[in-house]
Amino acid sequence: FREHVKHLLDGQAKAMVVTSSRQEAVRYQLAMLAYAKEQSYQDVHPLVAFSGTILPDDVIPEEVSENSQLLNPGLKGRDLADAFDTDDYNVMIAANKYQTGFDQPKLCAMYVDKKLQGVDCVQTLSRLNRTFPGKQTFVLDFFNDPKDVLEAFLPYYTKAELEGVSDAQVVYDLQTALDAEQIYHWNEVESFALAFYDTRAAASKLTYYCQPAKERFTKRYKNLLDEKLSAREARKRAERDGDKVGLTNAEKTLKDIGEGLDQLDLFKKNLTSFVRAYEFLSQIVSYEDRELEQLCVFAKHLSPLLRIDRLDDDEIDVSELALTHYRLTKRNEQQLKLSEESEEYALKPLSDVGSGKAHDPEKRRLSEIIETLNDLFGSEVSDEDQLHFAKGVADRISRDESVMAQVNSHSPEQVMHGLFPKRVSDMVLDAMTDNEKLSMEVLGDEQTQRGFALLILRMLAGSKTVPQDFQSST
């Protein structure tokens, strides 16, 4: 930065470091401050931006927020975007905050240490597009393949045209449609917005204010699915008994239920549509409507919390189908040779008694933990990320003396009926900003939530304390 960027724009040039988590952003800030001090640099002034608070670990000495003296000592209560616009700061370190929707014309360089994909990639790198006289831009990417970045940008830069004039009223139409479903109450939206813009608020508060709306949506959806199962059974009985009136009624009930489910599906879709429409049109139209801004941040957080598991709409009865014929197709031909002369296939004789190596207990335990994580989360997220997520939650809980007292002095059954599962859920909520996908996997399903709590208990108490059969039985 000092050699290639800082001198640009007559010394006003600024840079952004994009990290993959809030914790990494804090670590970058501490490292950069320490290095600048060690090198006696007087011209590098980093600023770290993140939401909520970060708990201490082996690098971060104390619980911190972006207003902490340890991280941003010169902030003095100012808004971060305003402070970064002054000569007091020239490097912004961020995870998700300010990665998108941030307007700083003097931003000339970006250092990327995070996986960027699709629209997220375009929006992040486009922070450099703000114009300023004599501006040159520079990106140093430690994480992404240039081919992937190019593919992310191509749909928007080859040929993208609006088919017509965008209607600013569409935002209000979507708001009306969302309000009409009565999934959320406006006081919840206002409380969420206050927490969202409060730099001192914990990340768990955001999901807390979304929870009532999520429960209303889930309850309504589940009731409709239960009614759908009952209506299907009624239809089967009517078909079996030749009851035409019963069949007509069942078909009508199924149609009504289907429309109800479609309406809830549309609500979830409209949440995303509203966010996209408002974020786009508000750059063109000055709405000056506080409620729209509040609903936008609320809808953006609520949408991924709404899980939809629909039954197959088209039930196919295969009971009367019979297999009439099949065909075998030769795919390839391969010759496998087992050569008696080859030493490669020879059996090794017995050697010294007891010369075999025992399995490393720690490696075996780690393997079991990863296997359990894979069972809970599948294979979409890497083993390393899953393990990092679980260790982070376990590490946070290990600092809670009251919960650890229960872990150390009670049986697993007693611990699981105490404060422990609730505390795990609280820590998962706190980790939402760092790993939304895995957090949602845990919070979105009661069985996964319990299984994850058992895994954390096992990590904290040791495999001897929480037997494998106890885990599987629950």
Order of alpha helices (4+ residues) and beta strands (2+ residues): alpha-beta-alpha-beta-alpha-beta-beta-alpha-beta-alpha-alpha-alpha-alpha-alpha-alpha-alpha-alpha-alpha-alpha-alpha-alpha-alpha-alpha
